[in-house]
Amino acid sequence: MTSAAAPSPPSTPNATAPSEVQVVTSGGVEQEATVAANGGKILTGPRTKETDAEDKAENRNEVNGAELDFRAAVEKVVAAQEGKVTELNLDDHRGSIVWEADVHRAGTKFEVKIDAATGRVVANNASTGGDDDDDDDD
């Protein structure tokens, strides 16, 4: 699994709301499903998302570059920043593959990045509220 995101607004994560889970296969194909808040039941899906060749190649690169699986990544994230993890995905960060997480605590959103090969924390910052999508040059 490379990504899981709760549909609740970032400022008020809802522990009872279903979550959208996105999974990338080793072939780079994205699939998504909706799961119950406790993770015990798939409510809808999985359904395959349209993925072009460039996105599949990027997804394969990220999956292949991750030595840590998502469970180990979550452990590293919560050790670095206490709170509720509401999103976790693989991404590019300064030429390395990282697990990128959103963590919410006491009304503040933190962005934590863990090197997916070494497990080292490479970023741990309170979010400024803007959407920073330029992960390749952070």
C-alpha positions in Angstrom: 0.0 0.0 0.0 1.4 3.4 -0.8 -1.3 5.8 0.2 -4.2 6.2 2.6 -6.2 9.4 3.1 -9.1 10.2 5.3 -11.9 12.2 3.7 -12.4 14.4 6.8 -11.4 18.0 6.7 -7.7 18.4 7.8 -8.6 20.6 10.7 -11.0 18.1 12.2 -10.1 14.5 11.5 -13.1 12.3 12.1 -12.3 9.0 13.7 -15.6 7.5 12.6 -15.6 8.5 9.0 -14.6 6.0 6.3 -11.2 6.4 4.7 -10.1 6.3 1.1 -7.2 3.9 0.6 -5.1 3.9 -2.5 -2.8 1.0 -3.4 -0.2 0.8 -6.1 0.7 -2.5 -7.5 4.2 -3.5 -8.4 3.3 -2.8 -12.0 2.5 0.8 -11.1 -1.3 0.5 -11.5 -3.3 2.5 -8.9 -6.3 1.1 -7.2 -8.6 2.6 -4.6 -11.2 1.5 -2.1 -13.2 3.0 0.7 -12.7 1.3 4.1 -14.6 1.5 7.4 -13.0 3.8 10.0 -11.7 0.8 12.0 -10.1 -0.6 8.8 -12.0 -3.9 9.3 -14.2 -3.8 6.2 -13.9 -2.6 2.6 -17.0 -0.5 1.9 -16.4 0.0 -1.9 -13.9 -1.1 -4.4 -11.2 -1.8 -5.0 -11.5 0.0 -8.4 -8.6 0.5 -10.8 -7.8 4.2 -11.5 -6.9 5.4 -15.0 -3.1 5.6 -15.0 -1.0 6.7 -18.0 2.4 5.2 -18.8 4.3 8.1 -17.2 2.4 7.8 -13.9 2.8 4.0 -13.9 6.6 4.4 -14.3 6.7 7.0 -11.5 4.6 4.7 -9.2 6.9 1.7 -10.0 10.0 3.8 -9.2 8.5 4.9 -5.8 7.4 1.4 -4.9 10.8 -0.1 -5.9 12.6 2.6 -4.0 10.9 1.8 -0.7 12.7 -0.5 1.7 10.3 0.3 4.5 6.8 -1.0 4.1 3.9 1.2 5.2 3.7 -0.3 8.7 7.3 0.5 9.4 6.8 4.0 7.9 3.8 4.6 10.3 5.9 3.5 13.3 8.7 6.0 12.3 6.2 8.8 11.7 4.4 8.5 15.0 7.8 8.2 16.8 8.8 11.5 15.2 5.4 13.3 15.7 2.6 12.2 18.0 -0.9 12.5 16.7 -3.4 10.9 14.2 -1.9 10.0 10.8 -4.5 10.9 8.2 -2.5 10.4 5.1 0.5 8.4 4.1 2.0 8.1 0.6 5.2 7.5 -1.2 6.7 10.5 -3.0 9.8 12.1 -4.4 11.7 14.5 -2.1 15.0 16.0 -3.2 15.9 13.0 -5.4 15.0 10.4 -2.8 11.8 8.3 -2.2 10.1 9.2 1.0 7.0 8.2 3.0 5.1 11.5 3.4 2.6 11.7 6.2 0.0 14.2 7.5 -0.3 14.0 11.2 -2.9 16.0 13.2 -2.6 16.9 16.9 -4.4 19.5 18.9 -5.7 21.3 15.8 -2.3 21.5 14.1 -1.4 19.5 10.9 2.2 18.3 10.7 4.0 17.1 7.6 6.5 14.3 8.3 8.7 12.8 5.7 10.6 9.5 6.3 13.3 8.3 3.9 11.8 5.2 2.4 15.2 3.4 2.1 16.8 4.3 5.5 13.9 5.2 7.8 15.6 8.5 8.6 13.3 11.5 9.3 14.0 14.1 6.6 11.2 16.6 7.5 8.9 17.2 10.4 7.1 20.6 10.2 3.9 22.2 11.1 1.9 22.8 8.0 1.4 26.4 6.8 -2.0 25.6 5.3 -0.9 25.9 1.7 -0.9 23.0 -0.7 2.8 22.3 -1.4 2.7 19.9 -4.3 6.3 20.5 -5.5 7.8 17.6 -3.7 10.6 17.1 -6.3 12.3 20.3 -5.1 11.5 20.6 -1.4 
